[in-house]
Amino acid sequence: MARNQYGLQFVMQGMFDKAEQHFVEAIKLNPAFSEAHSNYGLLLANIGQIDRAIQQQKEALNINPRYAIAQFRLGMILGRNGRTT
């Protein structure tokens, strides 16, 4: 959980490389941590890696289909990029 929080802090500071390292580590430590997948996906979307961002949001939803934040983020990423899937 701490790695995910560090990732979020680095995102807020604009330190995207460091944020990515922490999200990846959080996912390695707990592959079923849907929040880390979703946060990582949001980071990826913000740096233009849309396909990977979508993949992370979908993984978060595979883990927890009722995770509303991941549902919202997936919809936003798809919509902003003129996609439906």
N, C-alpha and C positions, 0 to 999 in steps of 0.2 A: 504494500500500500504506500509506503514511503516513497518508493521510486516513482509512482504515479504522481504523487504530490510534488516531488521535485520537478518532474516533467512539466507540470502545469506552471510552476513558478518560472522555469526557464522560458516557457512560451510567453508569459507576460513580460519578460525582460527582453524578448526578441532574440533569444539565444536558441535558435531552432535546432542546431546540431546537437547541443547538449540535451535539449528536451527529447529529441528522438532517441538518444542513447538511453535515457531513463525510461521512456515508454517501452522500448524494446526489452530492457532488463526486467521491467515489471511483468511483461507478458511471459518472458522466459521463466521467471520465478513462479508465476501462476497463470498458465495458459487459459484458465477459465475465468479470468478477471475481466468481465465485460466492460467495466468502466475504463480500464487501461486501453483496451482495443478501441473504444469509441473516442477517447481523448487523442490517441495516436492517429486515428482516422481524421479527426478535426485538424490536427497539425499538418498531416499530409495534404489535405485539401487546401489549407492556407498557403502551402508552398508549391501548389500546382501539380501535385502527384495524385490526380483525380482517380485513376483506376485503383491505385493502392488504398486511397481514402475510402472508396466505396467498399473494397474488400474488407477493410477493418471494421466499418460500420456493420456490414453483413455478418462478420464473425461475432461481433458483440451481440447481435440479435440472434444468432444461432445458439449462443450461450444462454441468453435471457431474452426470449421473444417479447416480453412485456417491458423491456427497457425503453421507456418513452423518449429519453434523451437521444439514444441511438436512432430510434425511429425518426425523430425530428431532424437530426443531423443528416441522416441518409437522404431524406426527402429534400432538404436544402441543397445538399451537394448535387443530387441528381437534377433538381430544378434549375439551379444556377448554371448547369452545364448542358441544358437542353436534352437531358436523358431521362429515360423511364426505368432503366434497369442497370 
